[in-house]
Amino acid sequence: MYSYNKFGSRASTSTSTKKSLSSSQTVTTKSTKLTSSDKAKKDAKGVLQPIDYNNHYIHSGEYATRFIRNVINPLDGYPKLNKLHELKRQQVEKHATKAFGVRCSTDKIVPTLNNWIEKHNLKFDVIMIGALVDNQFILPVLNTLPIYKLCSKPGFLFIWSTTQKIQQLTKLLNNDNFNKKFRRSEELIFLPINDKSPYYPHVANTAEEKSLFEKQQWHCWMCITGTVRRSTDNDLIHCNIDTDLQIESPSTVTKHGRNACPAQIYQVAENFSNSNRRLHIIPSKLGPETHVKLRPGWVVLGPDVLINNFDPETYNDELHAKSVIKYKQNVTGANTSLSAQFLVPQTSEIEDLRPKSPVISPK
């Protein structure tokens, strides 16, 4: 059995290489399990060589995600961050509206949203479009969404795509509904643990000739409309609480199918934005293996929603009862108007614990 370097070539066994290996600092992960042969090599050389996980996958088929520590509990070892997440979760649950669902066929989505805007003047601060299903990218529907009227200003848009649909997503965000109104701010990546995961994008990897490396990640672009500054608008956003990379936890895998959107993705949106009006649009049917689970604090709209309990007036009453209302003055030319912001109040303990942008001292 030969050993290989990170470039896939056979490792040199020269004296100089041995000296460099013995003097280099090696790092291992908690999840790495040593075989008896590995231990023998370590004892003989006195040093354990770091694993090249790309090369390891080529030879063994094991995914690198298997060796990532703290996948089940990413906050393990970070007590302050763990406490912050718990406090944020309690605040969101305390001030969340009840879970609302809207059962709506694909061809009725745009008329339904236009009706909300025209008759009830409904607006949302956080809007998520799509789910972890490849058939969600329906351009005729997405191109006609009245998103610029539906989203408040400032507001936040989360939109899902597979790696293969990135170019279509770019084209979508350049049309009249999105262009010059939303700017791309962050990219969130969701990574399934392996190809047995219910979230693994098998449809995206179908080809006449299957390649050695497959694109298994999901992309979620976060776009902002309006002006939001992380240093001053802490009543609207709390940055740096979650990472841009979310890895599927093995504890969420069930034998009964999958949810359209994992709970940890909802939590990222809730932790980032302190706004209380949240809408999730699922444009098409998902299939029998994918379920739409309603979530408190969200209005979920789609063809496969089972509980159809949304009423604009009831929702408005819930918002006023659960939120702290702040009025913002908007100036458009010679016109001045007030817009209401429905916010989740934050405690002093959360403010003390949350990561903040560094203060730049004046020169």
N, C-alpha and C positions, 0 to 999 in steps of 0.2 A: 504493500500500500504506500503510494507516494503522498507526500504533503505538498500543498499548493499555496502559493502566495496570493495576495489580493487581486492580482491581475490574471489569475487562472493558470499561471506557469508553474512548473515544478520548482519547489523551493531549493535554493542553493544550500549546500552543507559545508561550505568552505569555513576555514578557521575564522576569518574576519566576520562572516555572517553569524557564527556561533557567539563570538564576542559581543556583537551588536545586540543579539537577542538577549544575552544574559545581562546586559547593562540597561536594556530598555525597561520601562515601567509597563506592566501589564494590568489590564482591567478585566474583571469578570463580572457577570451578572448573577443575581440571586437564583434565576431560573435555570442556569447552566448546570447540567448534570454530567459528571465525569464518568466515563467508562473505565474499566480496569486498565485498558491499554493506554488511555489518556493519563491516568495516574502514574503508570510506569514511566511514560515519557517525562512527566513532570519530575518524578523522583530522579531520573537519570540526568536530566539537564538542570534541575534546580529551578526551573521557571516554566510557567504555563503560557503558551502562546495564545494571543487573542484570536477569537474565531472570526473569520471572514464569512459573514452570514450569506452573502450572495453566492459565494463559492460553495458554502455548505448546502444551500438550497439546490444547486445544480447536481450535487452528488447524492443528496439524501431525500430531497423533496419536502423537507421540513420548512415551514414558513418562519421568517425571522420574527414575526409577532409572537411566536411561542416563547422567545427568549426575553421579551420585554417585561420588566418588573412592574408590579403594582397595577396590572391590567384590571383586576377585579376591583381594587380600591386605589385609584390614582392618587388619592390624598394621603395614603399611608406614609407616615414619616414627616408630614407637614401639619402639625397640630393647629397652628394659627389659621392656615388656609382651610383646614377641615372644619374648624369652628365657624369661620366666615361663611362657608357653604351652607352649614346647618342653619345659621341665623338668617341667611338670605332665603332659604327654603321655607322657613317658618313665616317670614314676612310675606312672601309670595302667596303661600297658602292662606294666610289670614285675610288678605285683601283681594283674593281672586274671586271673580264671579263664578257662578255655577257653570258646569260644562254645558255648552250649547252645540247642537248639531243641526246642519241644514242638508237634507237630502235633495240633491239637485242634479239632473242629468247634464251631460257635457254641453249640449246645445242651449241649456237654460241658464248657464252660469253667468254670462255677460248680461242678459236681461235682468236677472235677479239682482246683480250688483248695481246696475243702473237704477233699479227701483229703490234700493236702499239709499242711494245718493240723492235722488230727486225727491222722494216722498218723505224720507226720514232724516236726511242730512247726516247719514252715518259716516264716520271716519274711523280709521284704525291707525295706531302708531307703529305696530309691528305686524308685518304681513309676510307669511311664508307661502311660497308657491312650489308645488310638487312634493314628491315623496321618494323613497328609495326604491322606485320601480321605474324601469327604463321607458315604459310607454307613456310617461307623464309629459313628455315634451311635444305637445300638440300646438304647433306654431299658429294655425288659424285662430285658435282660442286665445292663446297668450298674446298674440299681436293686437287683439281687440279688447283686452281687459282695460277697464277705465281706472287703471292703477294710479294715475296722477291725481285723479279726483278722490279716490278712495283712501289714499294714504295722507295722513296729516303732515304738517311741516313744522318742525323736523319729524322725520319718520324713518323707519328702517325696513328694508326688504331683504328677505332670505330666499334665494331661488336655487333649486337643486338641478344637478346635471351629472351625467357620467362623463368620463374622460373623452369618449367619442363624440359627445354633443357640445364640447366647449366652443367650437366655431359657430354652431347654431345659437348658442347662448350669447355670444358676442354680437351676432347679428341682431338678435332679439333686443338686446339692451341699447342698440343704436337706432331703433325705430322711434316714431313720433311719441308713443306712449311713455317711453323710458328716457330717450335721449335728452340731455340738458336738464333733466329733472332729477335723475338718480346718478350718483357717482359711485363706482366700485371702491369699497374701502378695505375689505378683508376677504380672505378665502378660507373657508372651513373645510377640512378634510375628514371624512368618516371612513375608517378602515375596518373591514370585516376581519375576523381572526383567521379564517381559512376558507377553502372552497366548499366546505360543508356548512358554512353559515347561511342562514336564510337571507342574509343581506348581500351575499356574494353576487355581483352582477354577471350572471352566466350569459344573459342575452348579449351583453356588450362584448363578450369574448368569443362569440361564434364566428367561425371563419372556415373557408375551405381547407386551409392548412393551419392547424393549431400551433401557435408559437410556444417557445419554451417559457417566456415571461408573459404574464397576463396583467392587464390593467384592472385592478380590483378595487380601487378607491372611488369614493363618491365625492363630488365637489359641491360646495354650497357657497355661492357668492353673496356676501353681505354688502348691500348698497345703502347709501344714505341720501336723503333729500333734506335740504335746509342746512343750516350751519350749526354744528355741534362741536364744542371744544372740550376735550377730556379734562383739562385743567380747571375749567370754570363751571361746566354744566353737569356737576355731579348729581343734581337732582334728576337728570334725564338718563345718564349712562354711568355704568361702573365698568371700566375697562380692566383688562389684565387679571380678571378673576378666573377665567377658563383659558385653556390653550387652544390654538388653532387646529390641533390634531386630536380627534376623538377616536379612540379604539374601542371596538365592540367588546363589552364585558361578557365572558363566558356564562355568567349567571343569568344573562338576559335571553339566552338561546332556549327556546322551547320546542316541543314536538308538535305544537298546535299551530304552526304557521308563524307569521311575523306581523308586527305592527307596521303601519304605513310609515311612521316616523319613530325612531327610538326615543325613549323618554329623556335620555341625556342630551339629545339635540334640542328638545324643547327647553331644557334647563339652561343651555347656553344662551338662548334668546332671552329667557327670563332674567338670568343673571346680568346680562349685558345691558338691557334696557329696563329702566324703572317704570316705563309706561304700562298702563293696565289694559289697553285696548289691543287685543291680539286676534288676528285672523289667519287661518290656515286654509289655503285653497288647494284641493286635490282635483286636478282637471279631468281625470278619466277613471274608468273602472280598473280595479286592481287585481282581480282574479280571486279564486276561492281560498288561496293560501295566505292572502294578505288581508289584515283586518284594520279597520279604522277605529281606534280607541279614542274616545273623547277625553279631554283634559280640562280640569277646572281652570278658568281664566282665559280660555280660548274658545273662539267660534270656529268650528271645523265644517267646511263646505265641500261636498263631493258626491258623486253618484252612489258610492257604497256606504255612506253614513247610515247607520241603523236607526238612531234616535233622532227624530226630526222635531225638535222642541224649541226652535229659535223664534222669538218674537221681538222686533225692534224696540217696542215700548218697554217690555219687561227687561230687556238687556240694558236699556238706558237707565232704568230705575236701579238695577244692580250696580251699574258703574258709579252712580252718584252715592250709593250707600257704602261701597267698598273702597272708594278712591279718595285721595286728597286732590282737590281741584285747584289748579294754578292757571291763571289767565295770562296770556302772553300778547303783547301789542305787536301787530304786524303793520308795517308801513309799505304801501305799494303806490309809488308816485305821490299824488296828492291825497290818496285815500288811506285812512287808518281804521283798522278793525281789531277786535279782540278774539282770540281763539283759546278754547279751554283745553287744558292738558290734564288728563286723568292719570295720576301717579301713585305708585306704591311708596308709602312713606318709609324712610330709612332711620335707623336708630343711631345714636352716637357710638355705640359699640361696633356697629357695622362700619361706620366711617373711620374708626380707629384701626380696624383690622384690614380693610381693603387696600390693595396696592394702589399707589398714587404716582402720578407723573412727577419726576424730580423738579424741584423749584430751581430755576435758573437765576442766580443772583446777578443784579446789575453790575456792570463793570465800572 
